[in-house]
Amino acid sequence: MKRIGTLVSGACIAAFASLASAGAPEGSWYVAPQVHAVWLDDARNADDDAGGSLAVGRVLNHSWDVELGYYGSEHDRADGQTELQGFSLAVKWVFYREGRVSPFINLGVARQRTILKPGEDRADPAGLYGLGILIDLGPVRDSGSLFQLRGDLGARHAFSSGSDPVQDPIDYVGAIGFQYSWGGAVPRKVVDSDGDGVTDDLDRCPGTPSGTPVDSNGCPLDDDGDGVTNDADKCPNTPPGTKVDAKGCELDGDGDGDGILDSQDKCPDTPKGERVDATGCPFNKELLLQGVKFATNSADLLPESIPVLDRAIATLKRYPEVNVEVAGHTDSRGADAYNEQLSARRAASVLEYLKNGGVTNTLTSRGYGEREPIASNDTDEGRLQNRRVVLRVLN
């Protein structure tokens, strides 16, 4: 009994002193030597004592192991000794294999030999059942092998023949030892070091600053394809094939410093500090969205309006402090009330497009109908000019 107490104490100390990584990978093989404390059925009339075992097994999947084993122990009797030997086949149902500590249930069968000294030997079938725990000791995880502490508590139920003096004895076993596994499919550790949503194994730009939008390769976006990423591009709508500087702007420069390249600047001598539109021309009070068109009697934007609105978005993004009213106007055909309502809906449609394009300016919209013509409504050309949308600067 003193030897049994030493075994149990050692198991407890080892269990609490060891915590490490994660369970053995699927498909790995393992070997498990253990020492046992064996409590014999009282009908055997033999002392409890220590023994040992060796198991060889394989991890079938996340939950199941299968193993072959051998066990043996010797026990004193008043008139001699009783020796137990057995060969076993068992399965383990493992819980939480991904954790550091993995409990399991053990079920199996055995061919158990009872050797009586003196006496007649016999061999009986036996059922094995119990529970146990695996505790990772590591640290050989990356190689596919793993070192674990293993503890078992269970019973061996022998099924003896009718002539045996001891009928169907149940012996109880407490075991402690180690389990070493190797081989199997090692799970790939997925890491995203820069936190951009693309894992390191796929990330071609692993040092992306936090919060930077990236493509499927983990690299900062470059919408205009000029080789300068969006976060550093001061001229984000450069035409394809244009040679640019480190800021993403055309190499021909910006002579008047208004943010519009000389090749696109229709007013190349704008005074410094003047607000300019996408063509480089000043606007202080109004920015006419020339070319914005709608479906007939509708607020639906036509495709040819999109480039005009995109240029307006680029302009407003340069001046986020400007408060803007989107003003809609019509010609004089139709009822006054209908024209005002139609112009209001068209102005609201433009406002929504600007916001969806990322404009952060304070925006409002209003429909003026036919009240503020800029040309005669008696001609087609004049009516065309009066049907317009204007961005009015309020501050």
Secondary structure, DSSP 8 states (H G I E B T S, - for coil): -HHHHHHHHHHHHHHHT---S----TT-EEEEEEEEEEE--GGG-B--EEEEEEEEEEE-SSSEEEEEEEEEEEEEETTEEEEEEEEEEEEEEES-TTSSEEEEEEEEEEEEEEEEESS--EEEEEEEEEEEEEEE--S-GGGT-EEEEEEEEEEEEE---TT-SS-S-EEEEEEEEEEEEE-S--------TT-SSS-TTT-SSTT--TT--B-TTS-B--TT-SSS-TTT-SSTT--TT--B-TTS-BTT--TT-SSS-TTT-SSTT--TT--B-TTS-B-SSEEE-TT--B-TTS--B-GGGHHHHHHHHHHHHH-TT--EEEEEE--S-S-HHHHHHHHHHHHHHHHHHHHHTT--S-EEEEE-TTSS-SS-TTSHHHHHHHSEEEEEE--
